Amino acid sequence: MEKKNIDWANLGFGYIQTDYRYVSNYKNGAWDDGVLTEDANVVINECAGVLQYAQTVFEGLKAYTTSDGRIVTFRPDLNAERLEQSASRLEMPVFPKDRFVEAVKKVVKANEAYVPPFGSGATLYIRPYIFGSNPVIGVKPADEYQFRILTTPVGPYFKGGAKPLTIRVSDFDRAAPHGTGHIKAGLNYAMSLHAIVDAHKQGYDENMYLDAATRTKVEETGGANFLFVTKDGKVVTPKSSSILPSITRRSLIYVAKEYLGLEAEEREIYLDELKDFAECGLCGTAAVISPVGKIVDHGKEICFPSGMNEMGPVTKKLYETLTGIQMGTIKAPEGWIVEI
């Protein structure tokens, strides 16, 4: 298929409407067969559950063109599982895992002309989501839902390379200990908007949220998990029941152990031990790893010696290995790469 006439090298990270999206409706206790449609507009009642009580969950993954010209996605089964967990927590019907993966394949195939070529630095971002669609005025779950998948070509998250971020320790709490921090619900992101806008006004790139119960342990940012490297090269990520189980983070831990031969562990990380780490990064679908150069705790600066000007050496190896797996230049573990 001939590619669209897009300046792939200069794409930003934003929305560009593609030709097709996938839609399936839940009514009378069952999902319908689902269709591909060219209509990008969602028409719902003014009293729809999503508008009144924020009953919506979503996912994010990407499609890539590999070095040998194949179009693939990365571990979509894990996105399907996480969407199931998110939907269940908000009393929404689960969209079956096998249907999720097939729907991703269908919508990417239909928008093949928008999948950026290998080497452009760009990818096709895939956004599956579910929302309550029928009128709900009493506080209760909706009875009807819509599952949709949209796609949009996006450029690299960091133009001109990943420059180390400066992060502040936030006074806001992201999630309660028994709340919804572990699921990918729209409401979690809505409540983070004020904090991130305020951080930007103060000259910071992101917020570091601490655990709400004791405010002594590192959790995550508004949209990414933390990853640290000790001075002796061990990879460490925060463990908490109120942070999102990042697919990228899980993949990086595997890469650290199985590909790079590094020690890696998930454990509670305390704010007062940050000064002892050599490297810090944020990990997620959009950028894979974003290096962090400095964390500011109410005026006290914590600088990471290996990442003040560029990615630290261990972070860079992790990034290069995982992106190599995604792009087909490094052999992937079985089941990680799904070909369209």
Residue pairs with C-beta under 8 A, 6 or more apart in sequence:
1 112
1 113
2 113
3 113
3 114
3 115
3 117
4 113
4 114
6 16
6 114
6 116
6 153
8 116
8 117
8 120
8 121
8 122
8 153
8 155
9 120
9 121
9 122
9 155
10 155
11 116
11 122
11 153
11 154
11 155
12 154
12 155
12 159
13 154
13 155
13 156
13 157
13 286
14 152
14 154
15 152
16 114
16 152
16 153
17 40
17 152
18 111
18 114
18 150
18 151
18 152
18 153
19 38
19 110
19 111
19 113
19 114
20 36
20 37
20 38
20 107
20 110
20 111
21 36
21 37
21 40
21 107
21 148
21 149
21 150
21 151
22 34
22 35
22 36
22 37
22 103
22 106
22 107
22 147
22 148
22 149
23 34
23 35
23 36
23 37
23 146
23 147
23 148
24 31
24 32
24 33
24 34
24 35
24 95
24 99
24 103
24 146
24 147
24 148
25 31
25 32
25 133
25 144
25 145
25 146
25 147
26 32
26 93
26 144
26 145
26 146
26 147
27 143
27 144
31 93
31 95
31 96
31 99
31 147
34 99
34 103
34 147
36 106
36 107
36 110
40 150
42 146
42 148
44 50
44 51
44 133
44 146
45 133
45 134
45 135
46 135
47 135
47 136
47 137
48 131
48 132
48 133
48 134
48 135
48 136
48 142
49 55
49 131
49 132
49 133
49 134
49 135
49 136
49 141
49 142
50 56
50 131
50 132
50 133
50 142
52 136
52 137
53 132
53 136
53 139
54 185
54 186
54 187
54 190
55 90
55 91
55 92
55 131
55 132
55 136
55 141
55 142
56 90
56 129
56 130
56 131
56 132
56 185
56 186
56 187
57 83
57 86
57 87
57 90
57 92
57 129
57 130
57 183
57 184
57 185
57 186
58 83
58 86
58 127
58 128
58 129
58 130
58 184
58 186
59 79
59 80
59 82
59 83
59 126
59 127
59 128
59 129
59 184
60 79
60 125
60 126
60 127
60 285
60 286
61 73
61 74
61 75
61 76
61 79
61 104
61 125
61 126
61 128
61 247
61 285
62 73
62 74
62 123
62 124
62 125
62 126
62 285
62 326
63 71
63 72
63 73
63 108
63 115
63 123
63 124
63 126
63 151
63 340
64 71
64 72
64 73
64 74
64 115
64 118
64 123
64 124
64 326
64 327
64 328
65 71
65 115
65 116
65 117
65 118
66 72
66 118
66 327
66 328
66 329
67 118
67 327
67 328
67 329
68 328
69 118
70 328
70 339
70 340
71 108
71 109
71 112
71 115
71 339
71 340
72 326
72 328
72 337
72 338
72 339
72 340
73 104
73 105
73 108
73 126
73 337
73 338
73 340
74 251
74 326
74 336
74 337
74 338
75 247
75 251
75 335
75 336
75 338
76 100
76 101
76 104
76 338
77 97
77 101
77 335
77 338
78 247
78 250
79 100
79 104
79 128
79 247
80 95
80 97
80 100
80 101
81 97
82 183
82 184
82 245
82 247
83 94
83 95
83 100
83 128
83 130
83 184
84 94
84 95
84 97
85 182
85 183
86 183
86 184
86 185
87 93
87 94
87 95
87 130
88 94
89 180
89 182
89 183
89 185
90 141
90 180
90 183
90 185
91 141
92 130
92 132
92 141
92 142
92 145
93 130
93 145
95 130
95 147
100 128
101 338
103 128
103 147
103 149
104 126
104 128
104 149
104 338
105 338
105 340
107 126
107 149
107 150
107 151
108 115
108 124
108 126
108 151
108 340
109 340
111 124
111 151
112 340
114 124
114 151
114 152
114 153
115 123
115 124
115 153
116 122
116 123
116 124
116 153
118 327
121 155
121 156
122 153
122 154
122 155
122 156
123 153
123 154
124 151
124 152
124 153
124 154
125 151
125 152
125 153
125 154
126 149
126 150
126 151
127 149
127 150
127 151
127 152
128 147
128 148
128 149
129 147
129 148
129 149
130 145
130 146
130 147
130 148
131 145
131 146
132 141
132 142
132 144
132 145
133 142
133 144
133 145
133 146
134 142
134 143
134 144
136 142
136 143
156 287
157 286
157 287
157 290
158 287
158 290
161 310
162 287
162 289
162 290
162 291
162 310
162 311
163 291
163 310
164 291
164 292
164 293
164 294
164 304
164 307
164 308
164 309
164 310
164 311
165 205
165 206
165 282
165 290
165 291
165 292
165 293
166 203
166 204
166 205
166 292
166 293
166 294
166 295
166 296
167 204
167 205
167 206
167 207
167 208
167 221
167 292
167 294
167 295
167 296
168 199
168 202
168 204
168 206
168 207
168 208
168 295
168 296
168 297
169 207
169 208
169 210
169 271
169 295
169 296
169 297
169 298
170 195
170 199
170 207
170 208
170 209
170 210
172 194
172 195
172 207
172 209
173 209
173 210
173 212
174 181
174 188
174 191
174 192
174 195
174 207
174 209
174 212
174 219
174 220
174 222
174 242
175 181
175 182
175 188
175 209
175 212
175 219
175 242
175 243
176 212
176 242
177 211
177 212
177 213
177 241
177 242
178 242
179 242
180 187
180 188
181 188
181 219
181 240
181 241
181 242
181 243
181 244
182 241
182 242
182 243
182 244
182 245
183 244
184 244
189 222
189 223
192 207
192 222
192 223
195 207
195 222
196 206
196 207
196 222
199 205
199 206
199 207
204 296
206 221
206 222
206 224
206 282
207 221
207 222
208 218
208 219
208 221
208 226
208 295
209 219
209 220
209 221
209 222
210 216
210 217
210 218
210 219
210 271
211 217
211 219
211 240
211 242
212 242
216 270
216 271
216 272
217 238
217 240
217 268
217 269
217 270
217 271
218 226
218 238
218 269
218 270
218 271
218 274
219 238
219 240
219 242
219 243
220 226
220 238
220 243
220 244
221 282
223 284
223 286
224 246
224 282
224 283
224 284
224 286
224 287
224 290
225 237
225 238
225 243
225 244
225 246
225 248
225 249
225 282
225 283
225 284
226 237
226 238
226 269
226 280
226 281
226 282
226 283
227 235
227 236
227 237
227 249
227 252
227 280
227 281
227 282
227 283
227 289
227 315
227 318
228 235
228 236
228 237
228 269
228 274
228 277
228 279
228 280
228 281
229 235
229 236
229 277
229 278
229 279
229 280
229 306
229 312
229 314
229 315
230 236
230 276
230 277
230 278
231 276
231 277
231 278
233 262
233 263
233 314
234 262
234 263
234 264
234 265
235 252
235 253
235 256
235 262
235 263
235 264
235 265
235 314
235 318
236 264
236 265
236 266
236 267
236 269
236 277
237 249
237 253
237 264
237 265
237 266
237 269
238 266
238 267
238 268
238 269
239 266
239 267
239 268
239 269
240 268
246 283
246 284
247 285
248 283
248 284
248 285
248 288
248 289
248 322
249 283
251 322
251 336
252 283
252 289
252 318
252 322
253 264
253 266
254 333
255 318
255 321
255 322
255 325
256 262
256 263
256 264
256 318
257 263
257 264
258 333
259 321
259 330
260 317
260 318
260 321
262 314
271 297
274 280
274 295
274 302
275 302
277 304
278 304
278 305
278 306
278 312
278 314
279 291
279 304
279 306
279 307
279 312
279 313
279 314
279 315
280 291
280 292
280 295
280 304
280 307
281 289
281 290
281 291
281 292
281 307
281 311
281 312
281 315
281 318
282 289
282 290
282 292
283 289
283 290
284 290
288 319
288 322
288 323
289 311
289 315
289 318
289 319
289 322
291 307
291 310
291 311
291 312
291 315
292 304
292 307
293 303
293 304
293 307
293 308
293 309
294 301
294 302
294 303
294 304
294 308
295 301
295 302
296 302
304 312
306 312
306 313
306 314
306 315
307 315
310 316
311 319
321 330
324 330
325 331
325 332
325 333
325 336
325 337
326 332
326 337
328 337
